[in-house]
Amino acid sequence: MPYALVPEGYKLQKVTKQQKEAVDKHVSNEAVQAFLDGPASGELVKAVAIVVTPIVLAVLAKQIDLPDVTSFLDKQLEKVPGLDLSALGEFSL
């Protein structure tokens, strides 16, 4: 039988498998909530927006076939050191 730290004073006790899963889920949810309430979450959103927005715009420009925009984006993306877009699939921007 597994052991778990059960909230309300954090006592260590024997629990069933289902109880351990419930405690683990509760602790995970608390950790996620603490992160989202903290200052790091705002910085993460900004960083993701800065990185993802140009990539999304490049993909959209490629899909609607704007040759001037896509050639400009291709030139700009070549200048970014260490940028690897291979995870996006087999196409060039």
N, C-alpha and C positions, 0 to 999 in steps of 0.2 A: 504494500500500500504506500503511495507517495506521501511526501510531506510538503506543506506549503505555508508561506507566511500569509496569514489571514488578516485583512485589515481590521480596524478597531483595536488598536494597541499592538498590532503586529506580533501576534503570538504564533509560534510554530506548532502545528498540530497535524495529526494524521487526517487525510482527506481521501475521499473516493476519487476516481479518475474524472468523473463529471465535475466534482467540486474543484479539482485542481484546474481543469480547463476553464471553469468560470472565473476563478481567481486570476489566472493568467490573462484572460480576456479583459478583466477589470483593470489590472495593472497596465496592460498595453493601452487601453483607452485613456487611462489617467496620464500616461506618458505623452500620448499624442496631444491631448488637451493642454497639457503643460507647455508643450512646444508651441502650439498654435497661439497660446496666450502670451508667450514670451516675445522678446524683441527680435529674435532671430527669424521668426516667420515672415515679418515684413521685409527684411533684407533678402530672404530667399525668394519671395514673390518678385521683388525688383530684379534680382539676378536672372531669374527664369524669363521674365519679360524681355530683358535686354538681349538674352541669348536666343530665345525662341522667335521673337517677332520678326527679325530679318530673315530667318529661315522660312517661316510661314509665308512671308511676302514673296520671297524668291520662288517658292513652290507654286503659289497662286499665279505669279507672273508667267511662269513656264506653262501652266495649264491653259491660260487664256491666250498664249502664244503672242506675246509682245516682244518682238525681236530686239528692239532698242533697249528695253528694260532688262531682258535676260542677258544680253551681251554685257551691259553695264554691271549687272550683278555678278556675272561670271568673273569679270576683271577684278571686282572688289573682293570677292571671296578668295581669289588666288593670293591676295595680299595678306590674308589672315594666317599667321603662323600656327601650324599644328591643327588646323581645322580639318576634321574628318567627317564627311557627310555620307560615308558608306552605309551607315545604318538606315538611311532614308530610302535606300533602294538603288536600283541600277538605272540611273538617269543622270544627265549632267544639267547643271543650272545655267 
